Amino acid sequence: MKVILRKNYEHLGKIGDLIDVKDGFARNFLIPRNVAYLAQPGNIKALEEEKKQFAKKAAKELDASRKLAAALEKVSVTIPVKVGEEDKIFGSVTTQMIADSLKEKGFDIDRRKIEIDDPIKALGIYSVNVKLHHEVTAIVKTWVVRE
């Protein structure tokens, strides 16, 4: 059965691709989940309109992410932690701690978007990546200080 994809689907293709799939897969999975249309002339026109709306929405999201990234670049976060002998931290600094500190500064960032390369287990200044969009990543300066 020939279908036209309405959404980017990892193993099948991108929006607007005309693909050939098995009948059951199309009828039972792709079409009910609004991932694809049947390949008919009327649906091709509808898809063109959806493509335009998707492009506008993606452009708005990218612009908003860039603005948020510019604002986050100017912010530094201070995280107080308990310290033992020789300034060793009990545990490590987590993404949730950084997300909570950012929330106090007025930025509502999901902890899953925060990427810590190596576990933070010592006092100091660290650069933490915040992935806001697949094209936009902001760097937040994180100060880990004694409580």
ZAZAKOL-800942 format. One record per residue (C-alpha): residue number from 1; residue in three letters; x, y, z negated. Coordinates in nm, 4 decimals. Layout:
N
 seq type       px       py       pz
 NUM  ALA        X        Y        Z
...
//
This chain:
147
 seq type       px       py       pz
   1  MET   0.0000   0.0000   0.0000
   2  LYS   0.1341   0.3423   0.0883
   3  VAL   0.1143   0.6099  -0.1822
   4  ILE   0.2423   0.9643  -0.2268
   5  LEU   0.4122   1.0465  -0.5585
   6  ARG   0.2630   1.3317  -0.7620
   7  LYS   0.5402   1.3296  -1.0215
   8  ASN   0.9078   1.2467  -1.0312
   9  TYR   0.9301   0.8796  -1.1184
  10  GLU   1.2723   0.7425  -1.2033
  11  HIS   1.2736   0.4172  -1.0071
  12  LEU   1.0433   0.5184  -0.7213
  13  GLY   1.1296   0.8688  -0.6043
  14  LYS   1.0496   1.2384  -0.6309
  15  ILE   0.7364   1.4472  -0.5859
  16  GLY   0.5939   1.4177  -0.2362
  17  ASP   0.7781   1.1002  -0.1362
  18  LEU   0.5770   0.8543   0.0695
  19  ILE   0.6529   0.5082  -0.0673
  20  ASP   0.5281   0.1582  -0.0075
  21  VAL   0.4393  -0.0384  -0.3237
  22  LYS   0.2421  -0.3497  -0.4001
  23  ASP  -0.1353  -0.3062  -0.4119
  24  GLY  -0.1738  -0.4072  -0.7770
  25  PHE   0.1015  -0.1725  -0.8951
  26  ALA  -0.0626   0.1183  -0.7136
  27  ARG  -0.4204   0.0404  -0.8209
  28  ASN  -0.3488  -0.0589  -1.1807
  29  PHE  -0.0582   0.1653  -1.2772
  30  LEU   0.0320   0.4549  -1.0480
  31  ILE  -0.3114   0.5871  -0.9537
  32  PRO  -0.4807   0.5615  -1.2991
  33  ARG  -0.1853   0.7405  -1.4624
  34  ASN  -0.1925   1.0172  -1.1976
  35  VAL   0.1594   0.9344  -1.0843
  36  ALA   0.0534   0.8829  -0.7204
  37  TYR  -0.2197   0.9412  -0.4620
  38  LEU  -0.3288   0.7081  -0.1859
  39  ALA  -0.1576   0.8148   0.1374
  40  GLN  -0.4551   0.9850   0.3072
  41  PRO  -0.4631   1.3181   0.4959
  42  GLY  -0.6791   1.4941   0.2337
  43  ASN  -0.4485   1.3886  -0.0473
  44  ILE  -0.1444   1.5213   0.1394
  45  LYS  -0.2997   1.8705   0.1384
  46  ALA  -0.3806   1.8444  -0.2316
  47  LEU  -0.0257   1.7380  -0.3015
  48  GLU   0.1165   2.0439  -0.1234
  49  GLU  -0.0814   2.2675  -0.3590
  50  GLU   0.0387   2.0698  -0.6618
  51  LYS   0.3976   2.1061  -0.5404
  52  LYS   0.3618   2.4853  -0.5323
  53  GLN   0.2162   2.4923  -0.8837
  54  PHE   0.4887   2.2573  -1.0110
  55  ALA   0.7596   2.4799  -0.8614
  56  LYS   0.6119   2.7902  -1.0292
  57  LYS   0.5849   2.6125  -1.3637
  58  ALA   0.9414   2.4793  -1.3402
  59  ALA   1.0732   2.8273  -1.2568
  60  LYS   0.8931   2.9757  -1.5600
  61  GLU   1.0294   2.7048  -1.7904
  62  LEU   1.3833   2.7565  -1.6605
  63  ASP   1.3591   3.1341  -1.7076
  64  ALA   1.2234   3.0952  -2.0619
  65  SER   1.5005   2.8471  -2.1447
  66  ARG   1.7674   3.0875  -2.0189
  67  LYS   1.6263   3.3708  -2.2305
  68  LEU   1.6153   3.1478  -2.5377
  69  ALA   1.9717   3.0319  -2.4705
  70  ALA   2.0920   3.3928  -2.4531
  71  ALA   1.9254   3.4637  -2.7882
  72  LEU   2.0686   3.1464  -2.9474
  73  GLU   2.4231   3.2326  -2.8326
  74  LYS   2.4102   3.5410  -3.0587
  75  VAL   2.2997   3.3454  -3.3671
  76  SER   2.5222   3.1717  -3.6181
  77  VAL   2.3881   2.9281  -3.8738
  78  THR   2.5228   2.8733  -4.2257
  79  ILE   2.4674   2.5338  -4.3856
  80  PRO   2.5539   2.4979  -4.7551
  81  VAL   2.6542   2.1441  -4.8549
  82  LYS   2.7696   1.9692  -5.1703
  83  VAL   3.1412   1.9048  -5.1714
  84  GLY   3.3543   1.6592  -5.3667
  85  GLU   3.7257   1.6447  -5.4238
  86  GLU   3.9508   1.7820  -5.1500
  87  ASP   3.6527   1.9571  -4.9871
  88  LYS   3.4941   1.6384  -4.8542
  89  ILE   3.1221   1.6524  -4.7840
  90  PHE   2.8850   1.3990  -4.9355
  91  GLY   2.7308   1.2502  -4.6195
  92  SER   2.7345   1.4650  -4.3070
  93  VAL   2.5557   1.7606  -4.1503
  94  THR   2.2559   1.6372  -3.9527
  95  THR   2.0639   1.7819  -3.6615
  96  GLN   1.7654   1.8249  -3.8937
  97  MET   1.9694   2.0543  -4.1206
  98  ILE   2.0672   2.2678  -3.8221
  99  ALA   1.7080   2.2752  -3.6930
 100  ASP   1.5839   2.3885  -4.0368
 101  SER   1.8457   2.6653  -4.0490
 102  LEU   1.7458   2.7806  -3.7013
 103  LYS   1.3797   2.7800  -3.8078
 104  GLU   1.4691   3.0152  -4.0940
 105  LYS   1.6205   3.2503  -3.8338
 106  GLY   1.2994   3.2383  -3.6284
 107  PHE   1.3890   2.9778  -3.3652
 108  ASP   1.1646   2.6723  -3.3505
 109  ILE   1.3995   2.4136  -3.1972
 110  ASP   1.3285   2.0407  -3.2056
 111  ARG   1.6061   1.8443  -3.3766
 112  ARG   1.6260   1.6032  -3.0823
 113  LYS   1.7457   1.8873  -2.8595
 114  ILE   2.0449   1.9514  -3.0856
 115  GLU   2.3552   1.7557  -2.9878
 116  ILE   2.6441   1.7010  -3.2290
 117  ASP   2.9472   1.5501  -3.0526
 118  ASP   3.1272   1.4164  -3.3596
 119  PRO   2.9754   1.3822  -3.7069
 120  ILE   3.0354   1.6954  -3.9147
 121  LYS   3.1951   1.5709  -4.2371
 122  ALA   3.4175   1.8628  -4.3389
 123  LEU   3.3855   2.2319  -4.4170
 124  GLY   3.4508   2.4705  -4.1301
 125  ILE   3.3114   2.6333  -3.8184
 126  TYR   3.1608   2.4140  -3.5479
 127  SER   3.0053   2.4719  -3.2069
 128  VAL   2.6836   2.2747  -3.1665
 129  ASN   2.5089   2.2263  -2.8313
 130  VAL   2.1350   2.2822  -2.8018
 131  LYS   1.9934   2.1333  -2.4815
 132  LEU   1.6942   2.3505  -2.3945
 133  HIS   1.6418   2.2364  -2.0352
 134  HIS   1.8173   1.9862  -1.8113
 135  GLU   2.0080   2.2832  -1.6605
 136  VAL   2.0402   2.5062  -1.9694
 137  THR   2.2485   2.4380  -2.2787
 138  ALA   2.3120   2.6914  -2.5557
 139  ILE   2.5986   2.6834  -2.8042
 140  VAL   2.5194   2.7716  -3.1650
 141  LYS   2.8005   2.8551  -3.4041
 142  THR   2.7531   2.6533  -3.7225
 143  TRP   2.9298   2.7422  -4.0467
 144  VAL   2.9507   2.4585  -4.2977
 145  VAL   3.0209   2.6095  -4.6410
 146  ARG   3.0422   2.4964  -5.0017
 147  GLU   2.7112   2.5095  -5.1917
//
